[in-house]
Amino acid sequence: GARSVGMRSAINAATDDATAPFTNPAGLARLSRREVSGELRFKRLDTPFLFGGRITGTVTNTGLDTIPNPVYRTDTDDQFGPAFISFLWPIGSRASVIGYRHEVATIENTYFSQGVFERAVELGIIDDHTRTTPTGGSREVKIGNYGGSVGYKLTDKLSVGGGVSFYQFHLEADFA
């Protein structure tokens, strides 16, 4: 969660809210009231790709072959939304259970490349009209984590805890 990141991930031993069911479930036993915790996150991923131009040889000034160097573009993927949510329920004065969902990763990219021109040499003959095949594509990657934990206070100084976690992975990609 945001609090853990703000403490440079030093929160493991200081669990005193509903943001740490994965890292320290035993600490949850110390919580005595219902809690809901959530986190919104903004993420930007820039992915450069080769769009067109020429990588070797001499420009022919025919069609798209007018640029003497490689041309790169960038696909920018901006994601904003819920990244974490948890619900904590105390059970008596000695135990707590918690359920949570964590959005581990979300990536969505698309690109289109015109194809790049390059010099080809075959049997000693130089050809500067060679071009790679134009391609386009998209990818979507999502990783979500669902889980639950329980903490039980054995004594005022000793608690135990455990949890179960399920990851869901989704990958979709198209290239043409």
N, C-alpha and C positions, 0 to 999 in steps of 0.2 A: 504494500500500500504506500500511499504518499508519505505517511509518517515514517515508515521504515526507510524509504529512500532519503528523506530529509535527515535521518540519523545515520546515513551512510551504511545502512543494513545492520546496525548495531542493536536492533530492537529485539532480537531473539530472546534474550534473558529478561526483557522488560515488558512482557506481554501484560497489558492491563486494559485491552479493549478488543473489539471483535475483528481486528485486522490481521491476526496471526494464527488462524486455525491450522495452517500448513506447517509453519515453522516451530511453534511451541504449544501443542495442544494441552500439555499439562498445566500451563499457565492459565488456561481458560477456566480451570476450577476455582480460581481466585475471584472470578467475576460473579457478582450477586444480583445483577439486574439485566433485563432484556436489552439487547442492543442490536441496532442495524448499522452497518457500515457500508459505505460505497465510495467509489473513486471514478472520476471522469478523467480521461486522458486524451491529449492531443499528440499525434505522431506524424512526422513528415519523413518520407523516404524518397530520395532522389536517385533514380537509376539512369545513368548515362548509356547511350547506345549509338552505334555507328549508323548514321542516316543516309549518307551518300557521299558524293565527291570522288576523288581519285586517291588511291593509296600508292600506286607505282606507275611509271611510264609517263608519257606526254599527253596533254590534253588534246583531243581531236576537234573540239568545238562543234561536235555533231550531237544533236539532241540534248540530253542532260549532261553530256561530257564537256562541261565548261568551267569546272572548278578544279584547280590544280592540287588541292589538298583534301584530306578527309574532313567530313562535316559530321559533327556529333550533335545530338539532341539529348534532352533529358526528360524522362517521364517522372512527374511528381505525384506521389500518392499521399494525400492528406487524409488522416483518419481522426475523427473525434467522436467519442462516445463512452459508454460505461465500460470500465476495465475490470472492476471488482465490486462484488456485492456479497455481504454475509449477513446471516441472521443468527443471533445467539439466544439460547433459552437456558436459564439456570434451572436446575432440578434440585430442589431443597437448598441446603446451605453448603453441600460438599461437591456438587458436580454441575457441569454445564455441557450442553451439546451445541454444535454449530453446523450450519450448512452454508456453503459458499459456491460462487462461480467466479472464475478468473479468466479474462480474455488474455491469453498468453501472447498471441501474435495475430495480426490481420495485415495482409499485404495484397494490394490490387494494382497491377501494372498493365499497361498496353504500350505497344510500339509499332511503328511501321518504318521499314528501311527501303529506300529506293533501289538499293543495290549500289555497290561501289565499283568504279572502273579500276582496272589493273592491267599491267603489261603481262602478256603471255608470250612465252618463247617455245616454239615447237619445231624440231628439226632445223634449228638455227634461224627460223623465221620469226621476226618480232611482230607482234600484233598488239596495238594499243586500243583496240575496240572491245576487249573482253570486259564483261560486266558480271558481277555476281547476281544471283537471282533476287529480285525484290521479295522481301518477307514481311510479314506482320504477325502479331501475336498478342496474347493476353494471358495473364496468370492471376489466380486468386488462391491465396493460402490463408487458412484460418485454423488456429489451434486454441481450443477452449479447455479449461480444467474445471471439473465439478467435483465437489468433495464434501466430506463431513468429518467432524472430529468430536471427541469427547475428552473432557478432563475431569479427574476425580481427586479430591483433596483427602489424602490419607491422614495427615497430621497438619498442624499449623505451618510446618516447615517443609513438608514433603507432599508433592502431588505427582500423579502419573497421568499420562494421556496417550492417545493414539488416534489415528485417522485413516480414512480410505479416500483414494483419489482416482478419478477417471478422466482420461484425456480424450478429446475428440479432435481428429485431424481431418481437414478437408483440403483437397488440392484439385484445382481445375485449371487446365491449360489448353490453349488452342494456338496452333502455329500454321501458317499457310504461306 
